[in-house]
Amino acid sequence: MEMFDEVLQKLDSIVWGLPTIILILTTGLILTIRTKGLQFRKLGRAVRSMFKKSDGGDGEVSSFGALCTALSATIGTGNIVGVATAIAAGGPGALFWMWLAALLGTATKYSECMLAVHFREAKEDGHILGGPFYTIEKGLGKNWKWLAVLFSIFGLLSGVMGIGTITQINGITTAVNDAFNSANTNVAFSIGENSYSWYVVVAGILVTLAAALVIIGGLKRISKVAAFVVPAMALVYVFLGLSVLLMNATRIPEAFAVIIKSAFGFRALAGGAAGFALSQMVAAMQNGVARGIFSNEAGLGSAPIAAASAQVEEPVSQGLVSMLGTFIDTLIICTMTGLAIVIAFYIGDGEGVGELKGVAITSRAFSRVLGGDGHSVQFLLMICLIFFAFTTILGWDYYSEKCLEYLTNGKMGIVKFYRLIYIAAIFIGPYLTVKQVWTIADITNGLMAIPNCVSLIALSGLTAKMTREYFNKYPTHEDEL
């Protein structure tokens, strides 16, 4: 098992080395420049476009439904567990790099979703297929189809082995066990040094059965569940997060100072450790960008698959709506989590998170800053995490199915069989270690991002042209209606 961990860590360090981080940040920077900072200039219009009725274009779900499907896959354990894991591994500075990646990534999300709608295909039975695989194949030409195939393979692996199944169910069962069985008694069985309680076993079975019922129903059922659950749970978590920040408003400036100092290694420099300062900065950057991408999926290429199914005529219109996903996910929800952790563990006499891991970090942070016995906060976090992670499981089933459909040239029999494999992966997910789970997810995410970002840079001229033409045609939101 130790050898397996070492192999995973080595692969992770290669995939998420500086070249990949630079590629992702450069992609966002180029697209921000080419669209003239569209994510800042047109944020208000994007919010208004979210509630616009369908304009009669091809598609299977509403524009809002497509956004909720994408958000169902992004708002998950990354917001509660991923932020905590990033800070534990890279220090408070990881949050700064998460913000930077999100600000640039909003332009990336706009571009990749817009291009997905532009290059999508309507199949004979009326369903829509679109995503980076078609953006690469049609946008760059047939000679680049190998890159589209690579993206689809990585997307398939991410769904069934990483972000879609194992991380989510593992987060759910861990949260349930921590809430009801923190002493880790009532052991059902053991695997090596790890023991699993009946709470983990029962929670895993129930989530697997619930996911199976929705997954077998396909996109429309997934979209309906997401459109109801995602806004409700997001509001609950935002309320909890705002409560934390309002009760500690005077400590927020100090928390920001700690984050900035840690992001550039200034805290280590103050102690005279220049070499450690550089390694701290690299660790903060690596963990912040990696966990940020895991959470908001900007540049990953997953959200465009959902965006392609939207009932819209204008690709730019859906791009505007889709880019809100990054804003909501990272700049609002992840920030609340991160600030709570920094306030609880890193300012004043705080000495860090210590031996705490995963959801326990966020739960303890919220309990500390809100006061009380902590049980009610832990229970609310558990409920939020369960629903966030559950909808992520649904969203990533859809993404990976579409990748498989592209790889098999539309052989739906294979796709339907794959659903059984996906459900089986959910079932076994609780019994892998947290460290292994997140490392596998990081590797598959990074591999997806590379071909997608290459295509977005290559097609940045088309993105700029389509954006310019759209806003010349519809100067205001009212003109578009």
VENCORBEL-V64742 format. One record per residue. N is the residue number from 1. RES is the residue in one small letter. PSI is psi in whole degrees, -180 to 180 (NA if undefined). D_CENTER is the distance of its C-alpha to the mean C-alpha in whole Angstrom. Layout:
# VENCORBEL-V64742
N RES PSI D_CENTER
N RES PSI D_CENTER
This chain:
# VENCORBEL-V64742
1 m -38 28
2 e -40 28
3 m -40 29
4 f -42 25
5 d -41 23
6 e -41 25
7 v -45 24
8 l -43 21
9 q -38 21
10 k -44 23
11 l -41 20
12 d -42 17
13 s -30 20
14 i -51 21
15 v -42 17
16 w 33 16
17 g 179 19
18 l -37 20
19 p -44 21
20 t -43 17
21 i -45 16
22 i -40 19
23 l -46 18
24 i -46 15
25 l -38 16
26 t -40 19
27 t -49 18
28 g -40 16
29 l -45 20
30 i -45 22
31 l -32 20
32 t -43 20
33 i -46 24
34 r -30 25
35 t 9 23
36 k 46 25
37 g 38 22
38 l -35 22
39 q -21 18
40 f -42 21
41 r -35 24
42 k 22 23
43 l -44 20
44 g -41 23
45 r -34 24
46 a -41 20
47 v -43 20
48 r -36 23
49 s -25 22
50 m -30 20
51 f 7 23
52 k 143 25
53 k 159 27
54 s 139 26
55 d 15 28
56 g 8 30
57 g 173 28
58 d 152 27
59 g 170 24
60 e -25 23
61 v 165 21
62 s 165 21
63 s -42 19
64 f -39 18
65 g -39 17
66 a -40 15
67 l -44 13
68 c -36 13
69 t -43 12
70 a -43 9
71 l -32 8
72 s -31 9
73 a -26 7
74 t -43 4
75 i 98 6
76 g -142 7
77 t -22 8
78 g -34 6
79 n -30 8
80 i -47 11
81 v -42 11
82 g -44 9
83 v -45 11
84 a -42 14
85 t -40 14
86 a -45 13
87 i -39 16
88 a -38 18
89 a -36 18
90 g 0 18
91 g 175 20
92 p -27 19
93 g -20 19
94 a -30 16
95 l -37 15
96 f -47 17
97 w -28 15
98 m -42 12
99 w -47 13
100 l -45 15
101 a -35 12
102 a -41 11
103 l -46 14
104 l -35 15
105 g -22 12
106 t -39 13
107 a -36 16
108 t -46 14
109 k -43 12
110 y -49 15
111 s -46 17
112 e -35 15
113 c -38 15
114 m -46 19
115 l -33 20
116 a -41 18
117 v -40 21
118 h -38 23
119 f 6 24
120 r 166 23
121 e 140 25
122 a 121 27
123 k 170 28
124 e -34 32
125 d 3 31
126 g -13 29
127 h 158 25
128 i 140 23
129 l 125 21
130 g 161 19
131 g -174 17
132 p -28 17
133 f -42 19
134 y -33 22
135 t -43 21
136 i -49 22
137 e -46 25
138 k -36 26
139 g -42 25
140 l -18 26
141 g 163 29
142 k -29 30
143 n -16 31
144 w 12 27
145 k -31 26
146 w -33 26
147 l -37 22
148 a -39 21
149 v -42 22
150 l -46 20
151 f -45 17
152 s -39 18
153 i -46 19
154 f -38 16
155 g -39 13
156 l -45 16
157 l -38 16
158 s -40 12
159 g -50 12
160 v -21 15
161 m -16 15
162 g -104 12
163 i -29 8
164 g -33 10
165 t -67 13
166 i -47 14
167 t -39 11
168 q -51 11
169 i -33 15
170 n -41 16
171 g -41 14
172 i -52 16
173 t -34 19
174 t -43 19
175 a -42 19
176 v -44 22
177 n -41 24
178 d -35 23
179 a -38 24
180 f -12 27
181 n 52 28
182 s -26 28
183 a -7 31
184 n 45 29
185 t -165 33
186 n 46 33
187 v 129 32
188 a -44 32
189 f 171 32
190 s 149 31
191 i 107 30
192 g -127 31
193 e -7 31
194 n 133 28
195 s 150 29
196 y 128 27
197 s 170 29
198 w -26 29
199 y -42 27
200 v -46 24
201 v -50 26
202 v -44 26
203 a -41 23
204 g -42 22
205 i -44 24
206 l -44 24
207 v -40 20
208 t -45 21
209 l -44 24
210 a -43 22
211 a -42 19
212 a -41 22
213 l -38 23
214 v -45 21
215 i -41 20
216 i -23 23
217 g -13 23
218 g -169 21
219 l -47 19
220 k -38 21
221 r -40 21
222 i -45 17
223 s -42 17
224 k -44 20
225 v -44 18
226 a -42 15
227 a -24 17
228 f -48 19
229 v -45 17
230 v -53 14
231 p -40 16
232 a -49 18
233 m -35 16
234 a -41 14
235 l -41 18
236 v -46 19
237 y -40 16
238 v -41 17
239 f -44 21
240 l -44 20
241 g -42 19
242 l -37 21
243 s -43 24
244 v -48 23
245 l -39 23
246 l -38 26
247 m -13 28
248 n 33 27
249 a -37 28
250 t -16 30
251 r -8 28
252 i -45 25
253 p -40 27
254 e -37 28
255 a -42 24
256 f -40 23
257 a -43 26
258 v -42 25
259 i -47 21
260 i -46 23
261 k -43 26
262 s -34 24
263 a -32 21
264 f 13 25
265 g 15 26
266 f -31 29
267 r -39 29
268 a -37 30
269 l -35 33
270 a -27 34
271 g 4 35
272 g 12 37
273 a 82 34
274 a -43 33
275 g -42 32
276 f -34 30
277 a -43 29
278 l -44 27
279 s -34 26
280 q -41 24
281 m -44 23
282 v -41 21
283 a -42 20
284 a -43 18
285 m -47 17
286 q -49 16
287 n -38 14
288 g -47 12
289 v -45 11
290 a -48 10
291 r -31 8
292 g -45 7
293 i -40 6
294 f -39 4
295 s -54 3
296 n -15 4
297 e 17 4
298 a 123 8
299 g -12 10
300 l -34 9
301 g 4 11
302 s -49 9
303 a -36 9
304 p -27 13
305 i -39 14
306 a -41 14
307 a -35 15
308 a -21 18
309 s -2 19
310 a 144 20
311 q 76 23
312 v 151 24
313 e -38 27
314 e 117 25
315 p -37 22
316 v -38 22
317 s -44 22
318 q -33 19
319 g -40 17
320 l -45 18
321 v -44 17
322 s -33 13
323 m -19 13
324 l -24 13
325 g -43 9
326 t -42 9
327 f -49 12
328 i -45 11
329 d -55 8
330 t -50 9
331 l -15 12
332 i -64 13
333 i -47 11
334 c -35 10
335 t -41 14
336 m -45 16
337 t -48 14
338 g -45 15
339 l -40 19
340 a -42 20
341 i -44 19
342 v -45 21
343 i -41 24
344 a -35 24
345 f -15 24
346 y -5 25
347 i 163 28
348 g -126 31
349 d 13 32
350 g 139 29
351 e 20 28
352 g -176 25
353 v -9 23
354 g -131 26
355 e 1 25
356 l 149 22
357 k 152 19
358 g -134 16
359 v -24 16
360 a -31 20
361 i -51 19
362 t -43 17
363 s -46 20
364 r -37 23
365 a -49 22
366 f -40 22
367 s -40 25
368 r -48 26
369 v -24 26
370 l -21 27
371 g -170 30
372 g -170 31
373 d -11 31
374 g -15 27
375 h -40 27
376 s -40 27
377 v -44 24
378 q -39 22
379 f -44 23
380 l -43 21
381 l -39 18
382 m -44 19
383 i -46 19
384 c -46 16
385 l -41 14
386 i -49 15
387 f -39 15
388 f -50 11
389 a -37 11
390 f -45 13
391 t -29 12
392 t -39 9
393 i -44 12
394 l -47 13
395 g -41 11
396 w -22 10
397 d -44 14
398 y -46 15
399 y -50 13
400 s -32 15
401 e -42 18
402 k -37 18
403 c -42 18
404 l -38 20
405 e -41 22
406 y -44 22
407 l -32 23
408 t 9 26
409 n 41 27
410 g 23 27
411 k 93 28
412 m -21 27
413 g -41 29
414 i -40 27
415 v -43 24
416 k -36 25
417 f -37 26
418 y -34 22
419 r -36 21
420 l -39 24
421 i -41 22
422 y -45 19
423 i -38 20
424 a -37 22
425 a -36 19
426 i -42 18
427 f -40 21
428 i -12 22
429 g -39 18
430 p -14 20
431 y 17 22
432 l 154 20
433 t 154 20
434 v -43 17
435 k -46 18
436 q -43 18
437 v -50 15
438 w -33 13
439 t -44 15
440 i -43 15
441 a -42 11
442 d -44 11
443 i -50 14
444 t -35 13
445 n -48 10
446 g -39 12
447 l -33 15
448 m -42 13
449 a -33 12
450 i -56 16
451 p -34 18
452 n -46 15
453 c -37 16
454 v -45 20
455 s -37 20
456 l -39 19
457 i -44 21
458 a -32 24
459 l 15 24
460 s -30 23
461 g -42 27
462 l -41 26
463 t -47 23
464 a -42 26
465 k -48 28
466 m -37 27
467 t -46 25
468 r -45 29
469 e -38 31
470 y -47 29
471 f -21 29
472 n -35 33
473 k -39 33
474 y 80 31
475 p -32 32
476 t 166 31
477 h -36 29
478 e -34 32
479 d -30 33
480 e -30 30
481 l NA 31
